Amino acid sequence: MTSIELSECIASSLSQAGTTTVFGMPGGGNNLDFIGAIEEAGMRFVLAHAETPAAIMAAVYGDLTDTPGACVVTRGPGAASAVNGVAHAFLDRQPLVLVTDAVSSADRERIAHQQVDQRRMLAPITKWNATIGSGDPDQTAAHAVSEALTSPRGPVHLDFDPCGASTPPPPGTRRSNERASELSQLGEMVAQASRPVVCLGVGAREAAPVVRALFERSPAPVLMTYRAKGLVPDSWSSAAGLLSGATTEAPLLAAADLIVMIGVDSVEFIPNPWPYRAAVVSLNSWAESSRYLTPAIEVVGDLEILIAKLAQSWPATTWDADAGNRHRDFELDRLLAARPAAPKGLVPQDVVRRTRAAAPAGTVATVDAGAHMLPAMSLWTTEDLNEIIISSGLATMGFALPAAIAAALARPERRVVCFTGDGGLGMCLGELETLSRLDLKVTVIVFNDSRLSLIAIKAKPEANGGAHPITEYTRIDFATVGRGYGLLAARAATTEELDQAIQQALGHDGPSIIDACVDPSGYPEVLAAIRGERT
């Protein structure tokens, strides 16, 4: 089979599955044939500056469009560089098909240059790992796009080798433990509960309409993981805030007589112990892979059907109507109070709140890993899914900018705000050019404190967030950097400068960047308010 024919086969499978955009950082040879095939099939190719951002863009775009995200990279260094983006898709349950060029099997004994065992390298972080070549490539490609979207969603890797034999799909292995006895026991436990607390996780995203229908009129407080934020709107009285395994949710869970988890995957929890005494019942479309906690009942099956059965015995509860909001407001007050008395620069909480107040309803926020993540996730209010996007399972730095590019392409009618630290932006700085070239309505807000603030707290907590040599950077003027890439740019060190910069950025029909000079000295108290400790 020729490279062109094989490229057309993969492109056809992606197109039939609804993929419209492919991201990548190509090499020569087979990569170029594949890009030509996707363009011939009516799909768009988006050139990135590095393979990790390209894979993140593809995974986020696929998640937002309910299609297989697609990314193409070259062999050797290209495949190796994509690993972090693939790991993100794996742990954050996002659909991705990664197509890698490879040293042809016909040349493998002769050529050592750039030859690594790509399938072995990517196997631990992919749902399926295959060679696509001669034989029945249509079957291999079709299974790849289907597997990427099968719960739990995740990445699939195709090693492109026209001289090799296509890997056949494995036999079906989908498991379900849905049994009548467990469903009956679940119904009894739920019916007897008077103070149930609901926990929604990444898996509940696939059943959003029935989740909302069940809890729209229920007074039971609802906690959401980062990936589930927005399933229950913040405007609902039951919205109780975030669930991350931290101490912020502890008072509510400690008061529960039953904890009902829907779609919760412990990949999203920070590694704290599970201290709560109330029985846990878990409903999901895939089985939990870790022993973070042991539910009294774990039912795996079609989540929409399971939730419908749960609704049949859902209790009236003794919670008052505002219990959820009251808990969330209490925690937000603690977070807002965690600030320096005399800040030297902008307070991170104020950056998030002032941006949220100025941004239109429905604005999408992407958030990078780092200390700024803590106020951003709590203070950015949402009314629907995907109004805030973060790498939660892998929690990788360098995520927010490529995710913002993907969000702007998938939601062109929405404004996108990218919250990133100076460390995270430095990891993918070249993608500012991608943002500029595509002329997307994205405002990048850099929490610039010239350090890795979260690591600084752990390295030297007694410094109250002060500098530590192993975490310090030189002060960078990201406004000047942004102008060099063609973005509307501003630098802000006061709230007045910040408000002006936000108004200008949001009024600009194109990409912009705000270099927000923040005071990191309050971050230890922020960490204490949310996680109960400084380290």
N, C-alpha and C positions, 0 to 999 in steps of 0.2 A: 504494500500500500504506500502511495506517495505521501509526502508531508502535506501537500495541499489537500488531498482527499481526506486525510486524517483530521486536518484542521477544520474542514467543512463538516465533518461528522460531529466534532465537539461543539462547534458553533451552532449547529442545528439543534442539538439536545438542549443547549442553554437557551436558545431562542424559544423553543417550544415550551420550556419551563417558565418563560416570562422574563428572563434576563434581558435588560436593555442596555446595560452599561458594563464594560469590562475595564478594570484598572490594572496598571502594571508598570514595570520598568524593564523593557525588553532588551535582549541581546540580538544577535543576528540569526540567520538561518531559519529554523522551524518557528521561532517566535514571530518572525515577520510574516510567514505564511498564515499563522493563526490569527494575527491581527487583521490581515487582509480578509480572512474568511469571516471574522465577526463583523467587519464593516460591510462586507458584501451581503451579510444576512440582516443588515439594517440596525446593528448595534453600534454603540458609540465606544470609542477607546479613549480613556483618560490617562495621560502620561503623568506619572509621579516622579519624584526625585530619588526615592529609595524604596526598597521592596517592603520593609515593615510598614511604612505609611500606606503603601498601595494595598497591602493585605487588609489593614484596618479599614481603609475606605471601602473595600469590597465587602467585608463582613458587615459593616454598619449599613451600607446601602442595601445589601440583601435583607437584613433584618427589618429595615424600614419599608421595603417594598414587597416583603413576603415572597421573594424569589431567591434563587441561588446567587449569592454574590460571586463574582468571578474575578480572578487575578492571574496574570501571566508574568512569569519571570524567567530569566535565563538559567542555565545550568550552573552548578558549582557555587560561586559567590552569590548569585541571584537567589538560588534556593536557600542557601544558608542565611542570607539576610532577611528572608521572609519569615523565619522561624518565629520571631516574637509576635508578629501579626497573626500567624496561624494559631499560636498558643492562646492569644486573646480570643479568637473565634471559638476555640475548643472549650475554654473555661467560662466564657460568657454566653455560650449556647447560641451562636450566630451562624447562619448558613454561608458556607464559602466553598467554592471549587477552585483549588490552586492548580494551575497548569504549569509544569516546569519542563523546560527543555532538558535533554539528557544526552550524555555520550551514547551514541547508537550501540546497540548490542553487537552489531557487526564490527564495530571498531574498538570495543571495550578492551580487548587484549592488547591492541596496538597503541591506544591513546591513554595516557595517564593525566594529561593536562586538564585541570578543572574537574577531574572525575572524583566525586564522592558518592557514597551510597545514599542517594537522596531519599529513597523509600524507607530505608532503615532510620535515617535521621529524623524523618517526619512522622514515622509510625506512632510514637507515643502521644502525639498531639493531634492526631487525625482520627476520625471515625472510620474511614476506609482509605486504603492506600493501594494504588493500582498502577500497573503499566497499561497504557493505551497504545495499541499498535495494530498489527495484522490480526486476522481471525474474525472476531465479531466486535469491532470497536463500538458499534451502535449500542449494543447491549451494555458495554462497560460505561459509556458516556451517559446513557439513560439512568443507570443505577447510581452513578455519581451525583447527578443533580437531584435524584429522588432522595438519596441518603442524606444529603446536606440539609434537606428540609424536614426529615423525619425526626420526631421528638426523641431525645433532645437534639435540637438543631446543632450543627457543628461543621467543621471543615473536612473536606475530602481532598485527597491529593492524586493527581494524574501525572505520571511520568511519561512524557511524550517521546515515543520511540517507534517510528514507522517500521523499523526492522525487527522489532520485538513482537512477542505474542501478547494480545490483550488479556488482562486478568478477568476471569469470569466473575460475576457477582456471587457472593456467598448465599447460602440458603437463608430463608427468613428466620430471624431470631427474636422478633418482637415478643416481649413478655408481658403478661398481665396476671396479677394475683387477685383480681376482683372475684370474690366468692360471696355467695349469699349469706353465709354465717357472719363474715366480717362486716358486710354492709348492714346486717341486722344489729350487730353489736355497736357499730358506729352510730346508727340511728338512736339506739337506746342511750348511749353516752351523751350525745348531743341534746336529746330531749330532756335529759335530767339536769343539764347544766343550767345555772342561773347567771353566771358571770363569765361567759366564754369570751376569749380574745381571739380575733382572727389575724392570721399572719399570711400575707400574700407574697409569693416569690416569682422568680423568672418564669416558671412553668405556667403560672396563671395567666400570663399574657395571651396564650393561645385560646383562652376561654373568656376573654374580656367581657363580652355582652352578658353572659349568664352570671358572671361574678358580680357585675354591677347590678343586675336585676335582683339578685339575692340580698345584697347589702344596702341597697338604696334607701330602704325604709327601716332597716334594723338599727337599734341603738348600740349594738355591740361594737366596741372599739376595733378599728382595723389598722394594723401595722403593715408597712410595705418595705421590702428590700429595695436597694437602689434600682435594680432592673425592673421592679414592679411599680415604682413610684408613678402616680398618675392613674393607676387602675381605679382607685377611689379618689375622686377629686378632692383637693384640699378644702374646697368650699362646703363639702358635706360634714355634718356634725360628727360623723363616726370616724373621720380621718384622724388617726392618732399619731402619725409621724412615721419615722423610719425604724426598720429592723435590721440590725447589722451584727448582732452578737455583742454589742457594747452595753454600757450601763444605762444609757439614756432611756431605753425601753423597760428597764428593770421594774420600776414601780407598778407598771400596768400588768406585766406578766406575772409578777409576784401576787397580785390581787386576783388573778384569774382562777376559776375552778376547772377550766378546760381550755386548752390551747389548740385551736383548729388551724392547721397549716394546709394551704392550698397552693400547689405548685412550688413549694419551698425547696430549694436545693442548697445544701449547706456550703457549697462552693462560695457563696456570697458572704458567709460569716467570717468575721475576724476570729483568730484562734483563742477565744476566751472559753472557759468552761461553761456548760449549760447548767445553771444552778436551780432551776425552777421546779417546784414540786407538783404542779398541776399536770395531769395526764395530757399527753400530746397525741392527737390523731392527725394523720397525714394523708392527703389525697394528691396524686400526681399522675402524669402520663408516663413517667419513667421512674425507675426505682432509685432510691438514694444510694450513692456509691460509698459514702463514708459512714462512720459510726459516731458522728458529732453528737448525736443524741439518739435515744431509742424510743420511737413512738410506741404507744400502747397498741395502736392499729396503724398500719400502712397499707393503703389501698392504691393499686396501680391499674390504670385503665383509661378509658375515654373520659377526659376531665369534664367535658360538658355534661355527660350522662351522670357522672359521680356527683357533680354539683346539683343537678336536678334532684337526685335522690337525697342529698343533704338538705335541700330546701324543704323536703316533706316533713322533716322533724326539727327544723330550725326553731329554737325557743324564742319566746318573747323577751327573756332575760330581765334581770333586775337593774341593769345599767340605766342610768338616766340618759336623756337624749344627747347631752353635751359632754359625756364622759371622754369620748375620743378627742374632741377639740380641746377640752380642758387640759388633758395630759400633754398634748402637743404644744399648747400655748405656754405651759409651765416650762417645758424643755427649751422652747425658743427664748423665753425670758432669760434663762440661765446662759444660753449661748450669747445672747446680745449683751449680757452683763460682763462677759469675759473679754474685757478690753483694757488696754493700758489707760492709766489715769491722765497722762499727758502725752498722747501719741506723737511720734516724730514721723509724720507721714500719714497715709490713709489707713484706716482700720479695715481689715478684710471684710468684716460683716457689712460695713457701710457700702463697700464696693458692690457687693451682691445685691443688697436691698435697693440701692439707688438705681442700679441697672434694671432690676426687676420692675421697679415703679415706673421707669421711663419706657420700657419695652412694650410693644403691643401685645395684647392677649394672643396666646398661641405661639409666641416666640419660643424657639427651640434653643436650649442651652446644652453645650457639650462641656464636660468637666474632666480635667486631667487629674492624675494622682498627685498627692502632695498635701501640705497643710491647708491650702486654700479650699481643698475639696470639702472639708468638714462644714464650714459655713455655707458653701455653695449648695450642697445637697439639701441642707435643712431649710435654707431661706429662699430658695428658688421655688415659688409656688407653681403647681401644675393642676390642670383640669382634665388632662388626658394623658394616655401613654405617649412615650417618645417626645415629651416636652422637656425632658432632661435625659441626657445620654452619658454614660460613664462606663469605663472598664471596671467591672465589679469583681468578677471571678479572678482575673489575672491582675487587675489593678495596676496596669502598666503606665509608666510615664510616657510622654510622647503620643498620647492617644487623642487628646481633645482637638487638635488642629485637623488631622486627617478625618476624624469623625465629623467635624463641622463641615468640611468639604463634601463628604458623603451626604450629610443631612441637607445641605443646600441644594444638591443635585436631586435628591429624592423628594424634597419638599420645596420646590422653587417659589411657591407662593408665600413661604414663611421667612421671617427674619431669623437669623441664627446668631447666637452669641457664644463665643468660645472662651471659656475660663481656663487659663493655663498659668503655670508658674514659669519663672525664667528658666529653671532647669528642664522642665518638660518641653518648652518651646525650643530650647537649644538642641534637643534630640531630633527635631524634624523641621528645622528652620527653613530649609529649602522649599518646603511646601507652601510658604508664603507666596512664592512665585506661582505655584499651581493655583492658589486662591486668586491671585491677581490676573493670571492668564485666562481663567474661566470667568472672571468678573462676577463673582458670587456675592450675594448680600449677607456677608459674614462680618461680624465685628469681633476681633480678637482682643480680649482684655488680659493683659499680662500682669500677674501679681508679682511685681519686681521687688525682691528684697535681697538679691545677690547672694542667695544661699539656698541650700536644701534644708528648708526650715523644719520639716518633720524629722529629718535625720539629725539635725542640730539639737533638737530637744532630747532625743535619745542619747546622743553622744555626750551632751553636757547639760542635763536638766537644771543644775544649780545656776546656770547662766540666765535663767528666765527668758529663754528664746534668743539669747545673745549669740554672737558669732562663734564658730568653732573652726579651727584651721582646716579640718578635713571636709568641711561643708561649704566653704566660702568661694564665691565667684567674684571677679571684677565687675564693677557696676557697668552695665551695658545700657546704652540708650536705644531701646527697642523702637522708639518713634522714628529715629533716624534710619534704623535698619528697615523698618516698614516702608518708609518713603523710597528707599533704594529699590524695593521690590514693587513699587507702584501703588502702594496702599495710601489712602487718606490716613494721616497719622497725627497723634497728639500725645503729649506727656502730661500727667496729672499728679500733683503731690498734695493738693487740698481738695476738699469736697466741692468748692466752687469750680475749680478747674476740671474736676471729674464730671460734674453735672454738665458743664459746657461741652466737654469732649463727647459725652454720651449723646447729647442732643445732636451734635454735628454728625456723629457716626451713624446714628439711627436715621437721620434725615438724608444720608448719602445713599444713592442707589448703586452700591458697589461695595467692594471690600474695604475695611478700615481696621486700624489697630490703635489701642489705647495702652500706653505704657503707664501703669498705675504703680506709683512708688508707695509701697505699703510698709507699715511698721509691723515686724514679726513678733514683737515682744509680748503680745497677747496670746500667741498661739498655744503656749503651755496651758493657759487657763481654758482655752477653747477645747483642747484635748481632754482636760480634766472634766469639763462640763459634759462632754459626749461619751467619753470612754472611762471616766472615773479615775484616771491616773495620767501622769505626765509621760510615761514611757511605755 
